[in-house]
Amino acid sequence: MTKVRELLETELDALKEVANIGAGHAATALSQLTDRRIMIDVPQVQVCAIEDAPSAVRDTDAVVAAILMHVLGDLTGRSLLLFSREGALVLVDMLLKKEPGTTKIFSELEQSALKETANILTGAYLNALSDFLGVMLLPSVPSLAVDLCAAVLSTTYLNFGQDRDRVIILDTRFRFEPGDHSLSGHFVLLPDPSSLEVILKAIRLV
């Protein structure tokens, strides 16, 4: 089992730079989807145990829209893109060119829009990580769950098994212009043990 000591500032900076590049690509893609200028705040990076992930991203009792994708290629694992339920509804309105507050439920059309957004955002983050590591990473077809944050991550944990003990969390806030809308998202990467070793060695953690 991989043990992760406290990250040094330089090591966090390496992960943050990867996150920053990925978020920049993601913001460009979201701008094209929503026809709005989008600015990003510098992403925050955490590496924590899977059992600590719900409280690391938000209130464990909060309802989230979570898009799960398998990570395929030279490294393997899973990824979760998490938005608050309210934030996801706002995003859907923007994507479908609806008046703010129109969307109340996630019907088939709304789910499809969120999954397509996850394809683009997850692809942006994985491409940044792929370039950093010099490996090929590909996302699978996405699946969507709307549930309590703790329930979503606990289900992922049970499916993974107890030896996959560490996750990498990238917290990003997108600010939409014109207007004062903003959207906070959490990209959670759950690598398989051998893949986690590769990532950590690349930033000199092990």
N, C-alpha and C positions, 0 to 999 in steps of 0.2 A: 504494500500500500504506500502510495506516494505521500510523503510528509512535506508540508510547505511551511517554511519558517516565515517570520514577518518580512514583508517585502521592503527592500531598500528603496530609497527615493529614485535612484537611477533605474531600477528594475520596473517600478511603477511607471516611470516616464516612458520606457520602451513600450509597455502595453498601452499606455495612454496615446502614444503617437500612432500606433496601429488603429486604435479606436477612433482617433481624430480623423484619420484618412478615410476610414470606413464611413463615419458619420457624414463627412463632407460629400462623398459619393451618394450616400443615402439622401441627403438634403437636396442635391441636384436632381435626383430621380423623383423625389416627392414634389419638387417645384414643377417639374414637367407634368406630373399627374394632376396636380391641383390648380395649375395656372396661377400660382402665387409665389412671390419671393419668399424663400425660407432661409432663416439664419439658424445656426446651431451654437449652443453653449458647449464648451470643452467637456467631453465625456469624463465621467468619474469611473474609475476602475476598481473592482474588488475581486479578490480571490478568497473564497470561503468554502467551508464544508457544506455539502448539499442540504443537511438538516437545518443550516442557518440561513439558507437562501430566501425563504419566504419573508423573514423579518428584515433581511438585507435589502430587499427590493421595495417592500411596502408593508402595511398592516396585513397580518396573516388572514384577517377576516374580510379583507377588501375583495370585491368581485372584480376579476380581470378578464380581458379577452386575450387568450394565449394561443399563439400559432406555433405548433410543433413541427419541426422538420428534422429528418435524419441528415447527418453530415456524411458524405461519401467521398471516396477518393483515396489519396495517400494517407490521410488521417481520418479517423471515424469517430462518431459520437452522435449527439443530438444538439439541437439548438431550440431555444424558446424565445419568441418575441412577445413581450408582455406590455399591454396597455391597460390602464384602468378602463372599466366598462364605459364610463362617461367620456373618457378621452377617445376611445374607439368609435363611439357614436358621432362625436364631433368630426373625426377623421373621415368617416363614411359620408357624412354630409358634404364635406369638401370634395371628396373623390367623385361623388355622384352629382356634383353641382346642385345640391339642394340648399334650401334656406336653413340656416343654423337652427338646430332643435327639431328638425323634421323627423329624423330617424329615431325611433323608439325601441325597435327590436331588430335582431339580426336575422332577417329572412335570407333566402337563398342568394338574392342579388347582393345584399350587404355582406354576407359571408364571403362571396366570391371576390368582392372588392378588397376585403381585408386580407384574404389569402394572396391576392396578386400583389398587394403592398408588401406583405411578408416576403414574397419571392424576391422583390426588388431590394428591400432593406437587408434581408439576410444575405443575399448575394453580394451586396456592397461590403458588408462586414467580412464575409468569408473571402472575398477577393483581396481585401487589404491584408488579412492574415495569411492568405496564400502567397502573396508577393513577399511578405516579411519572412516567411519560413522557406520559400522556394519549393512549395509543394502544390499539388492539385487538390482543391476542395470543391465539392459540388453539393448543393442542397437538393433534397428529395421533394416530392409533392407534399404540400403543406396540409395539416389538419388543424381545425379550430376547436377550441373549448372555451366556454364562458362559465367560470366557476370561481369559487374562493381561491385566493392565491395559494394558500397552504395546501388545498386539495390538489391543485394542478401540479405543484412541485412534488408533493408526496407521491402522486401517481407515477410521475416520471422516476422518482427515486425507487419505487417498488419494481418498476419495469427494468430498471438498470441493474439492480443488485447492489449489495453493500460495499463492493470493492471500488466502485466509482465514487470516490469520496469528495472530490473537489470540483467546484464550478468557477467559471470566470464570468463576472457580471459587468457589463458596460452600460452605464446610466447616461442617457442623452436627453436634452431638452431641445425640441425644435420650435422655433418661433416663426409664426406665419405673418407675412405682411401683404397687403395692408390689414389693419385691425390689430387687436391685442390677443389673438388666439395663440396658445402655446400647447405643445403636446410633449409629455414626458414618456419615454419608452425605456424598456430594459431589455437588452439583448443578453440572454443567458446561454453560455456555451458549456455543454456537459461532455467533455471528451472521454473516450475510452481510456483506460489506464495507460496503455502504451502511447497513445496520442498525447495525453497530458504530459508525459515525460518529455516528448519531443518539444512541445511548446515551452515548458519550463526551462529546459536546457538552452533553448534559443535565447532566453532572456537571462541566462546564468543563474537560475533559481536552484538548480541541482547540479 
